[in-house]
Amino acid sequence: MESIRRADSKHDDDWTYALALEARDRLRDTLHRHRSLAATWEIQPPANVAERWRALLAAFVSHEFTEAGLPAPPWTEAPKLATEWVLDTPRLSASEIKGETPDWLAERNIFIAEKDLVTL
């Protein structure tokens, strides 16, 4: 989270988003390979991280725990963002991004095209 905060403080949304995806992927690997370490994600992220990134990380963590068949940490039950956040992506309009956003993100007022959630 500190890396995400630092990247956001430089207004580098691309790098900040890449770090959020990296955190999600590390969590996915942990829940798949080292389930006993899942409790390390119970700790709430620091408050000095921008609200949209905290909300995105909460959505990622909640979704990954749910996909793994585990209860999500309580801190991930954060309310949705007060205003819509559409993560810009090349070649898609805001309405197209909204149409391609999974429900589990859209319900938090976060809109990211499915293709931008994929990592290899």
C-alpha positions in Angstrom: 0.0 0.0 0.0 2.9 2.4 0.6 4.0 1.9 -3.0 0.5 2.6 -4.2 0.4 5.8 -2.0 3.7 7.0 -3.4 2.7 6.4 -7.0 -0.6 8.1 -6.5 1.2 11.1 -4.9 3.1 11.5 -8.2 -0.3 11.4 -10.0 0.9 8.4 -12.0 -2.4 6.5 -12.4 -0.9 3.9 -14.8 1.8 2.9 -12.3 -0.6 3.1 -9.4 -3.0 0.8 -11.1 -0.2 -1.6 -12.1 0.8 -1.8 -8.4 -2.9 -2.5 -7.4 -3.0 -5.3 -9.9 0.3 -6.7 -8.6 -1.2 -6.7 -5.0 -4.3 -8.5 -6.3 -2.1 -11.1 -8.1 0.0 -11.7 -5.1 -3.1 -12.2 -3.0 -4.5 -14.6 -5.6 -1.3 -16.6 -5.5 -1.3 -16.6 -1.7 -4.9 -17.8 -1.5 -4.1 -20.5 -4.0 -0.7 -21.7 -2.8 -0.3 -20.6 0.8 -3.8 -20.3 2.2 -2.5 -20.3 5.8 -1.2 -16.8 5.1 -4.6 -15.3 4.2 -4.8 -13.8 7.7 -2.1 -11.3 6.7 -4.7 -9.5 4.6 -7.0 -8.9 7.6 -5.0 -5.7 8.4 -6.7 -2.6 7.1 -4.6 -0.5 4.7 -3.2 2.8 5.9 -5.6 5.7 5.9 -3.2 8.0 3.9 -4.0 6.2 0.7 -6.4 8.0 -1.6 -10.0 6.8 -1.3 -10.3 5.5 -4.8 -7.3 3.3 -4.5 -8.4 2.0 -1.1 -11.8 1.2 -2.6 -10.2 -0.6 -5.5 -7.9 -2.6 -3.3 -10.9 -3.5 -1.0 -12.8 -4.6 -4.1 -9.9 -6.7 -5.3 -9.3 -8.3 -1.9 -13.0 -9.0 -1.3 -13.4 -10.5 -4.8 -10.3 -12.8 -4.4 -11.4 -14.0 -1.0 -14.8 -14.8 -2.3 -13.4 -16.6 -5.4 -11.3 -18.7 -3.0 -14.3 -19.6 -0.9 -13.2 -17.6 2.1 -14.9 -14.8 4.0 -13.4 -11.4 3.0 -11.7 -9.3 5.7 -14.1 -6.9 7.3 -12.3 -3.8 6.1 -13.2 -4.7 2.5 -16.8 -4.0 3.1 -16.1 -0.3 2.5 -19.0 1.7 1.0 -19.0 2.5 -2.6 -17.3 5.6 -3.9 -19.5 8.7 -3.7 -18.8 9.6 -7.3 -18.1 7.3 -10.3 -14.5 6.5 -11.1 -13.9 5.4 -14.6 -10.4 4.2 -15.3 -9.5 5.4 -18.7 -8.5 2.9 -21.3 -7.4 3.3 -24.9 -10.0 2.8 -27.6 -13.0 2.6 -25.2 -15.4 5.4 -24.3 -16.6 5.8 -20.7 -19.9 4.2 -21.5 -18.1 1.2 -23.1 -15.9 0.8 -20.1 -19.0 0.9 -17.8 -20.6 -1.8 -20.0 -17.5 -4.0 -19.7 -17.0 -3.6 -16.0 -17.7 -6.7 -13.8 -20.6 -6.2 -11.4 -18.4 -6.7 -8.3 -16.6 -3.5 -9.3 -19.5 -1.5 -10.7 -21.4 -1.9 -7.4 -18.6 0.1 -5.7 -18.9 2.9 -8.3 -15.6 1.7 -9.9 -15.5 1.1 -13.6 -12.7 -0.8 -15.2 -13.0 -2.7 -18.5 -12.7 -6.5 -18.0 -9.7 -6.5 -20.4 -7.8 -4.2 -18.1 -8.2 -6.6 -15.2 -6.3 -9.4 -17.0 -2.6 -10.0 -16.2 -0.4 -12.7 -17.5 
